[in-house]
Amino acid sequence: MQLFSYYFNLHIFLSIILAPLVETYIMIRLLKLRKYVNLSNMQLCFISAIFWGALHAIKGYSAILPVVWLFFWLSKSTIDWGGEKSVSFLLPWSIHGIYNSLIFVIFDIKY
């Protein structure tokens, strides 16, 4: 088996580049709803984290806690840097990509 096969490269692209891109875009859109709800920023970050943790529970229950922790901080960074449009997208996307790359290295590479 060749280490860098087509499917291996596709998996890297999907899990490290595309998934964080799409999830960050959706997260930012959901966080923009804060204009319409009467919640503090911390409450909104916590709700966002629980939402993403529940979605990632499909992978298994062991993924819930790390994902809740990650998305709490991604949501917080998005809200805190919300004035800068490019930073409020690039910062959580890059953190998410780095997190996914670490998870990929730890769990997905088979020796």
RALINUR-V429427 format. One record per backbone hydrogen bond with DSSP energy under -1.0 kcal/mol. CO is the residue of the C=O (numbers start at 0). NH is the residue of the N-H. Records with the same first field share a line. If there is no record, write none. Layout:
BEGIN
CO = NH ; NH
END
This chain:
BEGIN
4 = 8
5 = 9
6 = 10
7 = 11
8 = 12
9 = 13
10 = 14
11 = 15
12 = 16 ; 17
13 = 18
16 = 20
17 = 21
18 = 22
19 = 23
20 = 24
21 = 25
22 = 26
23 = 27
24 = 28
25 = 29
26 = 30
27 = 31
29 = 32
30 = 33
31 = 34
32 = 35
36 = 38
39 = 43
40 = 44
41 = 45
42 = 46
43 = 47
44 = 48
45 = 49
46 = 50
47 = 51
48 = 52
49 = 53
50 = 54
51 = 55
55 = 58
59 = 62
60 = 63
62 = 66
63 = 67
64 = 68
65 = 69
66 = 70
67 = 71
68 = 72
69 = 73
70 = 74
71 = 75
72 = 76
73 = 77
74 = 78
75 = 79
76 = 80
78 = 81
80 = 83
83 = 87
85 = 89
86 = 90
88 = 92
89 = 93
90 = 94
91 = 95
92 = 96
93 = 97
94 = 98
95 = 99
96 = 100
97 = 101
98 = 102
99 = 103
100 = 104
101 = 105
102 = 106
103 = 107 ; 108
END
